[in-house]
Amino acid sequence: MKLRLAKCCYFVNLRSGCFLVAFFDMCMHMVNLSYGKSSTIEAVATIIYLAHFLGIIMLFLSAAVEMSPLLLVYLATDIAKFLFLIISAYVWVPCRRNSMFTLIVTCINILLSVYFWLVTYSYYWQCRETVTDI
């Protein structure tokens, strides 16, 4: 896949962008959303968010030591979180009892998830190319 970014937010280099991604993704985890009355969905959400929290820590460590294999954990968990958000949003839309706040936060989280994944993916390839050039 050749879709790579040169900078994060048009002016921040990718390494600093990964620190920003880790910070903002951590802030998004602080917003607690309810996924309904189903204990199965709540359990899946908890597992995905805990795994993604581990991915955020790996992203931060990878940006600190410039080590590309640690980024794969974040990339994988972000895809899992993205898919869960898409599925849960699809299930939530027909429900009339959901608040507009929940739907807006979910949509923002989906969009940011895609952008954060692209920043991390671009930094992953930048780290790999730097290692091979030495």
DSSP file (Angstrom, degrees, kcal/mol; ACC not computed):
  #  RESIDUE AA STRUCTURE BP1 BP2  ACC     N-H-->O    O-->H-N    N-H-->O    O-->H-N    TCO  KAPPA ALPHA  PHI   PSI    X-CA   Y-CA   Z-CA
    1    1 A M              0   0    0      0, 0.0     0, 0.0     0, 0.0     0, 0.0   0.000 360.0 360.0 360.0 124.5    0.0    0.0    0.0
    2    2 A K        +     0   0    0      2,-0.0     2,-1.2     1,-0.0     0, 0.0   0.364 360.0 116.5 -96.6   3.0    1.6    3.3   -1.1
    3    3 A L        +     0   0    0      2,-0.0     2,-0.4   118,-0.0   118,-0.0  -0.614  41.8 150.9 -77.4  99.1   -0.8    5.6    0.8
    4    4 A R        -     0   0    0     -2,-1.2     2,-0.3   118,-0.1   115,-0.1  -0.964  40.0-132.1-132.0 148.9    1.7    7.3    3.1
    5    5 A L        -     0   0    0    113,-0.5     3,-0.1    -2,-0.4     9,-0.1  -0.735   1.7-156.8 -96.7 146.7    1.8   10.7    4.8
    6    6 A A  S    S+     0   0    0     -2,-0.3     8,-0.4     1,-0.2     2,-0.3   0.791  80.0   9.2 -88.4 -32.5    4.8   12.9    4.8
    7    7 A K  S    S-     0   0    0      6,-0.1     2,-0.5     7,-0.1     3,-0.3  -0.936  75.5-112.4-141.7 161.6    3.8   14.8    7.9
    8    8 A C  B >> S-A   12   0A   0      4,-3.6     4,-2.2    -2,-0.3     3,-1.2  -0.883 102.0  -5.4 -97.4 127.2    1.2   14.7   10.6
    9    9 A C  T 34 S-     0   0    0     -2,-0.5    -1,-0.2     1,-0.3     4,-0.1   0.793 119.4 -77.8  58.7  30.9   -1.3   17.6   10.4
   10   10 A Y  T 34 S+     0   0    0     -3,-0.3    -1,-0.3     1,-0.2     3,-0.1   0.297 129.6  44.1  68.6  -7.2    0.8   19.2    7.5
   11   11 A F  T <4 S+     0   0    0     -3,-1.2     2,-0.4     1,-0.1    -2,-0.2   0.490  90.0  81.8-142.9  -6.8    3.5   20.6    9.8
   12   12 A V  B  < S-A    8   0A   0     -4,-2.2    -4,-3.6     1,-0.0    -2,-0.2  -0.881  77.3-118.2-106.9 134.3    4.5   18.0   12.5
   13   13 A N     >  -     0   0    0     -2,-0.4     4,-2.3    -6,-0.2    -6,-0.1  -0.231  30.9-107.3 -66.4 164.0    7.0   15.3   11.6
   14   14 A L  H  > S+     0   0    0     -8,-0.4     4,-2.0     1,-0.2   109,-0.1   0.833 116.0  54.8 -67.0 -34.0    5.7   11.7   11.9
   15   15 A R  H  > S+     0   0    0      2,-0.2     4,-1.4     1,-0.2    -1,-0.2   0.955 113.3  41.6 -64.8 -48.5    7.6   10.8   15.0
   16   16 A S  H  > S+     0   0    0      1,-0.2     4,-2.1     2,-0.2    -2,-0.2   0.860 111.4  58.8 -64.6 -34.0    6.2   13.8   16.9
   17   17 A G  H  X S+     0   0    0     -4,-2.3     4,-2.8     1,-0.2    -1,-0.2   0.861 101.0  54.6 -62.0 -36.1    2.8   13.0   15.3
   18   18 A C  H  X S+     0   0    0     -4,-2.0     4,-2.4     2,-0.2    -1,-0.2   0.871 106.5  51.0 -67.3 -35.7    3.0    9.5   16.8
   19   19 A F  H  X S+     0   0    0     -4,-1.4     4,-2.2     2,-0.2    -2,-0.2   0.917 112.3  47.2 -63.1 -42.3    3.4   11.1   20.3
   20   20 A L  H  X S+     0   0    0     -4,-2.1     4,-3.0     2,-0.2     5,-0.3   0.900 110.6  51.9 -65.0 -40.6    0.4   13.3   19.5
   21   21 A V  H  X S+     0   0    0     -4,-2.8     4,-2.7     1,-0.2     5,-0.3   0.923 109.4  49.9 -61.2 -44.5   -1.6   10.3   18.3
   22   22 A A  H  X S+     0   0    0     -4,-2.4     4,-1.8     2,-0.2    -1,-0.2   0.915 113.7  46.3 -61.1 -42.5   -0.8    8.4   21.5
   23   23 A F  H  X S+     0   0    0     -4,-2.2     4,-2.0     2,-0.2    -2,-0.2   0.950 116.6  42.1 -65.7 -49.7   -1.9   11.4   23.6
   24   24 A F  H  X S+     0   0    0     -4,-3.0     4,-2.1     1,-0.2    -2,-0.2   0.857 113.5  52.4 -69.7 -34.2   -5.2   12.0   21.7
   25   25 A D  H  X S+     0   0    0     -4,-2.7     4,-1.3    -5,-0.3    -1,-0.2   0.880 108.6  51.6 -67.4 -35.7   -6.0    8.3   21.5
   26   26 A M  H  X S+     0   0    0     -4,-1.8     4,-0.8    -5,-0.3    -2,-0.2   0.903 108.8  51.2 -64.3 -40.6   -5.5    8.1   25.2
   27   27 A C  H >X S+     0   0    0     -4,-2.0     3,-0.8     1,-0.2     4,-0.5   0.879 106.2  54.4 -64.4 -37.1   -7.9   11.0   25.7
   28   28 A M  H >< S+     0   0    0     -4,-2.1     3,-0.7     1,-0.2    -1,-0.2   0.812 102.2  58.6 -66.9 -28.0  -10.5    9.3   23.5
   29   29 A H  H 3< S+     0   0    0     -4,-1.3    -1,-0.2     1,-0.2    -2,-0.2   0.738  94.9  65.3 -70.9 -21.4  -10.3    6.3   25.8
   30   30 A M  H << S+     0   0    0     -3,-0.8     2,-0.8    -4,-0.8    -1,-0.2   0.733  81.5  86.9 -73.7 -20.9  -11.3    8.5   28.7
   31   31 A V  S << S-     0   0    0     -3,-0.7     2,-0.6    -4,-0.5    -1,-0.0  -0.716  75.1-151.5 -80.2 112.6  -14.7    9.1   27.1
   32   32 A N        -     0   0    0     -2,-0.8     2,-0.4     2,-0.0    -2,-0.1  -0.774  13.8-171.7 -93.2 118.5  -16.7    6.1   28.4
   33   33 A L        -     0   0    0     -2,-0.6     2,-0.5    72,-0.0    -2,-0.0  -0.856  20.0-130.2-107.9 144.5  -19.5    5.0   26.0
   34   34 A S        -     0   0    0     -2,-0.4     3,-0.1     1,-0.1     8,-0.0  -0.797  10.4-160.2 -92.8 133.1  -22.2    2.5   26.9
   35   35 A Y        -     0   0    0     -2,-0.5     3,-0.3     1,-0.4     2,-0.2   0.041  51.1 -89.3-102.6  26.1  -22.6   -0.2   24.3
   36   36 A G        -     0   0    0      1,-0.2    -1,-0.4     5,-0.1     6,-0.0  -0.489  55.0 -57.5 103.1-171.8  -26.1   -1.3   25.4
   37   37 A K  S    S+     0   0    0     -2,-0.2     2,-0.4    -3,-0.1    -1,-0.2   0.570  94.7 110.1 -87.5 -11.0  -27.4   -3.8   27.9
   38   38 A S     >  -     0   0    0     -3,-0.3     4,-1.8     1,-0.2     5,-0.1  -0.519  54.2-158.8 -74.3 124.0  -25.7   -6.9   26.3
   39   39 A S  H  > S+     0   0    0     -2,-0.4     4,-2.2     1,-0.2    -1,-0.2   0.789  91.9  59.2 -71.2 -26.5  -22.9   -8.2   28.6
   40   40 A T  H  > S+     0   0    0      2,-0.2     4,-2.4     1,-0.2    -1,-0.2   0.931 106.9  45.2 -66.9 -44.9  -21.3   -9.9   25.5
   41   41 A I  H  > S+     0   0    0      1,-0.2     4,-2.6     2,-0.2    -2,-0.2   0.899 113.2  50.9 -65.8 -40.3  -20.9   -6.6   23.7
   42   42 A E  H  X S+     0   0    0     -4,-1.8     4,-2.3     2,-0.2    -1,-0.2   0.893 110.6  49.4 -63.0 -39.5  -19.6   -4.9   26.9
   43   43 A A  H  X S+     0   0    0     -4,-2.2     4,-2.3     2,-0.2    -2,-0.2   0.917 112.3  47.1 -66.4 -43.3  -17.1   -7.8   27.3
   44   44 A V  H  X S+     0   0    0     -4,-2.4     4,-2.7     2,-0.2     5,-0.2   0.915 112.1  50.9 -63.6 -42.6  -15.9   -7.5   23.7
   45   45 A A  H  X S+     0   0    0     -4,-2.6     4,-2.7     1,-0.2     5,-0.2   0.909 110.0  50.0 -61.3 -42.4  -15.6   -3.7   24.0
   46   46 A T  H  X S+     0   0    0     -4,-2.3     4,-2.3     2,-0.2    -1,-0.2   0.918 112.1  47.0 -63.3 -44.2  -13.5   -4.1   27.2
   47   47 A I  H  X S+     0   0    0     -4,-2.3     4,-2.4     2,-0.2     5,-0.2   0.928 114.2  47.2 -64.0 -45.1  -11.2   -6.6   25.6
   48   48 A I  H  X S+     0   0    0     -4,-2.7     4,-2.5     1,-0.2    -2,-0.2   0.919 113.9  46.9 -64.1 -43.4  -10.7   -4.4   22.5
   49   49 A Y  H  X S+     0   0    0     -4,-2.7     4,-2.0    -5,-0.2    -1,-0.2   0.859 112.1  49.8 -70.5 -34.1  -10.1   -1.3   24.4
   50   50 A L  H  X S+     0   0    0     -4,-2.3     4,-1.9    -5,-0.2    -1,-0.2   0.915 112.8  47.3 -67.1 -42.0   -7.7   -2.9   26.8
   51   51 A A  H  X S+     0   0    0     -4,-2.4     4,-2.0     1,-0.2    -2,-0.2   0.901 112.5  49.7 -63.9 -39.8   -5.8   -4.4   23.8
   52   52 A H  H  X S+     0   0    0     -4,-2.5     4,-2.2     2,-0.2    -1,-0.2   0.856 106.0  56.1 -69.2 -33.3   -5.8   -1.0   22.1
   53   53 A F  H  X S+     0   0    0     -4,-2.0     4,-2.0     2,-0.2    -1,-0.2   0.908 107.6  49.1 -61.7 -41.5   -4.5    0.6   25.3
   54   54 A L  H  X S+     0   0    0     -4,-1.9     4,-2.3     1,-0.2    -2,-0.2   0.892 109.2  53.3 -62.1 -39.8   -1.6   -1.8   25.1
   55   55 A G  H  X S+     0   0    0     -4,-2.0     4,-2.2     2,-0.2    19,-0.3   0.870 106.0  52.7 -62.4 -37.6   -1.2   -0.7   21.5
   56   56 A I  H  X S+     0   0    0     -4,-2.2     4,-2.4     2,-0.2    -1,-0.2   0.908 108.7  49.7 -64.9 -41.9   -1.1    3.0   22.5
   57   57 A I  H  X S+     0   0    0     -4,-2.0     4,-2.5     1,-0.2    -2,-0.2   0.916 111.3  49.1 -62.5 -42.1    1.7    2.2   25.0
   58   58 A M  H  X S+     0   0    0     -4,-2.3     4,-2.6     2,-0.2    -2,-0.2   0.871 109.4  52.8 -64.6 -36.7    3.6    0.4   22.3
   59   59 A L  H  X S+     0   0    0     -4,-2.2     4,-2.3     2,-0.2    -2,-0.2   0.929 110.3  47.4 -62.9 -45.4    3.1    3.3   20.0
   60   60 A F  H  X S+     0   0    0     -4,-2.4     4,-1.8     2,-0.2    -2,-0.2   0.930 114.6  46.1 -62.3 -45.7    4.5    5.7   22.6
   61   61 A L  H  X S+     0   0    0     -4,-2.5     4,-2.4     1,-0.2     5,-0.2   0.893 111.8  52.1 -64.2 -39.3    7.5    3.4   23.2
   62   62 A S  H  X>S+     0   0    0     -4,-2.6     4,-1.5     1,-0.2     5,-1.2   0.896 110.2  47.4 -65.3 -40.0    8.1    2.9   19.5
   63   63 A A  H  <5S+     0   0    0     -4,-2.3    -1,-0.2     2,-0.2    -2,-0.2   0.844 112.3  51.7 -69.0 -31.5    8.2    6.6   18.9
   64   64 A A  H  <5S+     0   0    0     -4,-1.8    -2,-0.2    -5,-0.2    -1,-0.2   0.900 124.9  24.3 -71.4 -40.6   10.5    7.1   21.9
   65   65 A V  H  <5S-     0   0    0     -4,-2.4    -2,-0.2    -5,-0.1    -1,-0.2   0.405 102.4-123.8-106.4   1.5   13.1    4.5   20.7
   66   66 A E  T  <5 +     0   0    0     -4,-1.5     2,-0.5    -5,-0.2    -3,-0.2   0.956  55.5 152.4  53.2  59.0   12.3    4.6   17.0
   67   67 A M    > < -     0   0    0     -5,-1.2     3,-0.6     1,-0.1     4,-0.4  -0.963  33.0-160.8-123.0 113.8   11.6    0.8   16.7
   68   68 A S  G >> S+     0   0    0     -2,-0.5     3,-1.3     1,-0.2     4,-0.6   0.804  80.1  66.2 -71.5 -32.2    9.2   -0.2   14.0
   69   69 A P  G >4 S+     0   0    0      0, 0.0     3,-0.9     0, 0.0     4,-0.5   0.834  95.8  59.6 -61.5 -28.9    8.0   -3.7   15.2
   70   70 A L  G X> S+     0   0    0     -3,-0.6     4,-0.9     1,-0.2     3,-0.8   0.788  94.2  65.8 -67.1 -25.2    6.3   -2.2   18.2
   71   71 A L  H <> S+     0   0    0     -3,-1.3     4,-2.6    -4,-0.4    -1,-0.2   0.772  86.4  70.1 -67.2 -25.0    4.1   -0.2   15.9
   72   72 A L  H <X S+     0   0    0     -3,-0.9     4,-2.3    -4,-0.6    -1,-0.2   0.836  93.3  56.5 -63.5 -31.6    2.5   -3.4   14.5
   73   73 A V  H <> S+     0   0    0     -3,-0.8     4,-2.5    -4,-0.5     5,-0.2   0.945 110.1  44.3 -63.9 -46.7    0.7   -3.8   17.9
   74   74 A Y  H  X S+     0   0    0     -4,-0.9     4,-2.5   -19,-0.3     5,-0.2   0.928 112.5  51.7 -63.0 -44.4   -0.9   -0.4   17.6
   75   75 A L  H  X S+     0   0    0     -4,-2.6     4,-1.6     1,-0.2    -1,-0.2   0.905 112.9  45.3 -60.3 -41.7   -1.8   -0.9   13.9
   76   76 A A  H  X S+     0   0    0     -4,-2.3     4,-2.0     1,-0.2    -1,-0.2   0.922 115.0  45.8 -69.0 -44.0   -3.5   -4.2   14.6
   77   77 A T  H  X S+     0   0    0     -4,-2.5     4,-2.5     1,-0.2    -2,-0.2   0.828 109.7  55.3 -71.2 -29.3   -5.4   -3.0   17.7
   78   78 A D  H  X S+     0   0    0     -4,-2.5     4,-2.6    -5,-0.2    -1,-0.2   0.879 107.1  50.1 -69.2 -36.1   -6.5    0.1   15.9
   79   79 A I  H  X S+     0   0    0     -4,-1.6     4,-2.6    -5,-0.2    -2,-0.2   0.922 111.3  48.8 -64.7 -43.0   -8.0   -1.9   13.1
   80   80 A A  H  X S+     0   0    0     -4,-2.0     4,-2.3     2,-0.2    -2,-0.2   0.918 113.4  46.7 -62.3 -42.9   -9.9   -4.0   15.7
   81   81 A K  H  X S+     0   0    0     -4,-2.5     4,-2.6     2,-0.2    -2,-0.2   0.910 111.7  51.8 -65.0 -41.8  -11.1   -0.9   17.4
   82   82 A F  H  X S+     0   0    0     -4,-2.6     4,-2.4     2,-0.2    -2,-0.2   0.932 110.9  46.8 -60.2 -47.6  -12.2    0.6   14.1
   83   83 A L  H  X S+     0   0    0     -4,-2.6     4,-2.5     1,-0.2     5,-0.2   0.902 112.3  50.5 -63.4 -40.6  -14.1   -2.5   13.1
   84   84 A F  H  X S+     0   0    0     -4,-2.3     4,-2.9    -5,-0.2     5,-0.2   0.911 110.8  49.2 -63.2 -41.3  -15.8   -2.6   16.5
   85   85 A L  H  X S+     0   0    0     -4,-2.6     4,-2.5     2,-0.2    -2,-0.2   0.898 111.5  49.0 -65.2 -40.0  -16.8    1.1   16.2
   86   86 A I  H  X S+     0   0    0     -4,-2.4     4,-2.3     2,-0.2    -2,-0.2   0.940 114.6  44.9 -63.5 -46.8  -18.2    0.6   12.8
   87   87 A I  H  X S+     0   0    0     -4,-2.5     4,-2.0     1,-0.2    -2,-0.2   0.926 114.9  47.3 -64.8 -44.3  -20.2   -2.5   13.8
   88   88 A S  H  X S+     0   0    0     -4,-2.9     4,-2.4     1,-0.2    -1,-0.2   0.884 111.9  50.4 -67.0 -36.3  -21.5   -0.8   17.0
   89   89 A A  H  X S+     0   0    0     -4,-2.5     4,-2.0    -5,-0.2    -1,-0.2   0.896 109.4  51.9 -65.6 -38.6  -22.4    2.4   15.1
   90   90 A Y  H  < S+     0   0    0     -4,-2.3    -2,-0.2     1,-0.2    -1,-0.2   0.878 113.8  43.4 -63.9 -37.5  -24.3    0.3   12.6
   91   91 A V  H  X S+     0   0    0     -4,-2.0     4,-0.5     1,-0.2    -2,-0.2   0.854 113.6  52.4 -75.0 -34.9  -26.2   -1.4   15.4
   92   92 A W  H >< S+     0   0    0     -4,-2.4     3,-1.0     1,-0.2     6,-0.3   0.836  92.0  72.7 -71.5 -34.2  -26.8    1.9   17.3
   93   93 A V  T 3< S+     0   0    0     -4,-2.0    -1,-0.2     1,-0.3    -2,-0.1   0.880  97.1  47.4 -56.4 -45.2  -28.3    3.9   14.4
   94   94 A P  T 34 S+     0   0    0      0, 0.0     2,-0.3     0, 0.0    -1,-0.3   0.778  93.3  93.9 -67.9 -22.2  -31.7    2.1   14.4
   95   95 A C    <<  -     0   0    0     -3,-1.0     3,-0.5    -4,-0.5    -3,-0.0  -0.538  59.6-163.5 -72.3 129.7  -32.0    2.4   18.2
   96   96 A R  S    S+     0   0    0     -2,-0.3    -1,-0.2     1,-0.2    -3,-0.0   0.614  79.9  70.9 -86.0 -14.0  -33.9    5.5   19.2
   97   97 A R  S    S+     0   0    0     -5,-0.1     2,-0.2     2,-0.1    -1,-0.2   0.553  74.5 102.1 -84.9  -5.4  -32.7    5.5   22.8
   98   98 A N  S    S-     0   0    0     -3,-0.5     2,-0.1    -6,-0.3     0, 0.0  -0.517  72.9-121.6 -78.3 144.7  -29.1    6.5   22.0
   99   99 A S     >  -     0   0    0     -2,-0.2     4,-1.6     1,-0.1     5,-0.1  -0.456  15.2-121.3 -82.1 158.1  -28.2   10.1   22.5
  100  100 A M  H  > S+     0   0    0      1,-0.2     4,-2.5     2,-0.2     5,-0.2   0.836 113.2  61.7 -65.1 -32.8  -26.8   12.3   19.8
  101  101 A F  H  > S+     0   0    0      1,-0.2     4,-2.7     2,-0.2     5,-0.2   0.918 102.3  50.0 -59.1 -45.1  -23.7   12.8   21.9
  102  102 A T  H  > S+     0   0    0      1,-0.2     4,-2.1     2,-0.2    -1,-0.2   0.916 112.7  46.2 -61.9 -44.6  -22.9    9.0   21.7
  103  103 A L  H  X S+     0   0    0     -4,-1.6     4,-2.3     2,-0.2    -1,-0.2   0.892 113.5  48.5 -67.5 -39.0  -23.3    8.9   17.9
  104  104 A I  H  X S+     0   0    0     -4,-2.5     4,-2.6     2,-0.2     5,-0.2   0.925 111.9  48.9 -67.0 -44.3  -21.2   12.1   17.4
  105  105 A V  H  X S+     0   0    0     -4,-2.7     4,-2.5     1,-0.2    -2,-0.2   0.896 111.6  50.3 -62.3 -39.6  -18.4   10.8   19.6
  106  106 A T  H  X S+     0   0    0     -4,-2.1     4,-2.2    -5,-0.2    -1,-0.2   0.920 111.0  48.0 -64.8 -43.6  -18.5    7.5   17.8
  107  107 A C  H  X S+     0   0    0     -4,-2.3     4,-2.3     2,-0.2    -2,-0.2   0.910 113.2  47.7 -64.2 -42.1  -18.3    9.1   14.4
  108  108 A I  H  X S+     0   0    0     -4,-2.6     4,-2.8     1,-0.2     5,-0.2   0.911 111.4  51.5 -63.8 -41.4  -15.4   11.4   15.5
  109  109 A N  H  X S+     0   0    0     -4,-2.5     4,-2.0    -5,-0.2    -2,-0.2   0.881 109.3  50.3 -63.4 -38.4  -13.7    8.4   17.0
  110  110 A I  H  X S+     0   0    0     -4,-2.2     4,-1.8     2,-0.2    -2,-0.2   0.937 113.0  45.5 -64.7 -47.1  -14.0    6.5   13.7
  111  111 A L  H  X S+     0   0    0     -4,-2.3     4,-2.0     1,-0.2    -2,-0.2   0.918 114.9  46.8 -64.2 -43.9  -12.6    9.4   11.6
  112  112 A L  H  X S+     0   0    0     -4,-2.8     4,-3.1     1,-0.2     5,-0.3   0.866 107.7  58.1 -66.2 -34.5   -9.7    9.9   14.0
  113  113 A S  H  X S+     0   0    0     -4,-2.0     4,-2.1    -5,-0.2    -1,-0.2   0.907 106.7  47.7 -61.3 -42.3   -9.0    6.2   14.1
  114  114 A V  H  X S+     0   0    0     -4,-1.8     4,-2.0     2,-0.2    -1,-0.2   0.931 115.1  44.9 -64.6 -45.3   -8.5    6.2   10.3
  115  115 A Y  H  X S+     0   0    0     -4,-2.0     4,-2.3     2,-0.2    -2,-0.2   0.912 113.0  50.1 -66.8 -42.2   -6.2    9.2   10.4
  116  116 A F  H  X S+     0   0    0     -4,-3.1     4,-2.4     1,-0.2    -1,-0.2   0.883 109.3  52.5 -63.7 -37.5   -4.2    8.0   13.4
  117  117 A W  H  X S+     0   0    0     -4,-2.1     4,-2.9    -5,-0.3    -1,-0.2   0.916 109.1  49.6 -63.7 -42.2   -3.8    4.6   11.6
  118  118 A L  H  X S+     0   0    0     -4,-2.0     4,-2.4     2,-0.2  -113,-0.5   0.901 110.9  49.2 -64.2 -40.6   -2.4    6.4    8.5
  119  119 A V  H  X S+     0   0    0     -4,-2.3     4,-2.2     2,-0.2    -2,-0.2   0.937 114.9  44.4 -62.9 -46.2    0.0    8.5   10.6
  120  120 A T  H  X S+     0   0    0     -4,-2.4     4,-2.4     2,-0.2    -2,-0.2   0.899 112.7  51.3 -66.9 -40.8    1.3    5.4   12.4
  121  121 A Y  H  X S+     0   0    0     -4,-2.9     4,-1.9     2,-0.2    -1,-0.2   0.905 110.8  48.9 -62.2 -41.8    1.5    3.4    9.2
  122  122 A S  H  X S+     0   0    0     -4,-2.4     4,-2.0     1,-0.2    -2,-0.2   0.896 111.8  48.6 -65.4 -40.2    3.5    6.1    7.5
  123  123 A Y  H  X S+     0   0    0     -4,-2.2     4,-2.6     2,-0.2    -2,-0.2   0.869 106.7  57.9 -68.0 -35.5    5.8    6.3   10.5
  124  124 A Y  H  X S+     0   0    0     -4,-2.4     4,-2.1     1,-0.2    -2,-0.2   0.932 110.3  42.5 -57.6 -47.1    6.2    2.5   10.4
  125  125 A W  H  X S+     0   0    0     -4,-1.9     4,-2.4     2,-0.2    -1,-0.2   0.837 111.3  55.2 -72.2 -31.4    7.5    2.7    6.9
  126  126 A Q  H  X S+     0   0    0     -4,-2.0     4,-2.0     2,-0.2    -2,-0.2   0.917 110.0  46.8 -64.7 -41.7    9.6    5.7    7.6
  127  127 A C  H  X S+     0   0    0     -4,-2.6     4,-2.1     2,-0.2    -2,-0.2   0.905 112.7  49.6 -65.3 -41.7   11.3    3.7   10.4
  128  128 A R  H  X S+     0   0    0     -4,-2.1     4,-1.9     1,-0.2    -2,-0.2   0.905 111.8  47.6 -64.6 -41.2   11.7    0.6    8.2
  129  129 A E  H  X S+     0   0    0     -4,-2.4     4,-1.5     1,-0.2    -1,-0.2   0.856 110.1  53.0 -69.2 -34.2   13.3    2.7    5.4
  130  130 A T  H  X S+     0   0    0     -4,-2.0     4,-0.8     2,-0.2    -1,-0.2   0.901 109.6  48.4 -66.3 -40.7   15.6    4.4    7.9
  131  131 A V  H >< S+     0   0    0     -4,-2.1     3,-0.5     1,-0.2    -2,-0.2   0.891 112.5  48.2 -66.9 -39.6   16.9    1.1    9.2
  132  132 A T  H 3< S+     0   0    0     -4,-1.9    -1,-0.2     1,-0.2    -2,-0.2   0.766 105.2  59.3 -74.3 -24.4   17.5   -0.3    5.7
  133  133 A D  H 3<        0   0    0     -4,-1.5    -1,-0.2     1,-0.2    -2,-0.2   0.730 360.0 360.0 -75.3 -20.2   19.3    2.8    4.6
  134  134 A I    <<        0   0    0     -4,-0.8    -1,-0.2    -3,-0.5    -2,-0.1   0.488 360.0 360.0 -74.7 360.0   22.0    2.4    7.3
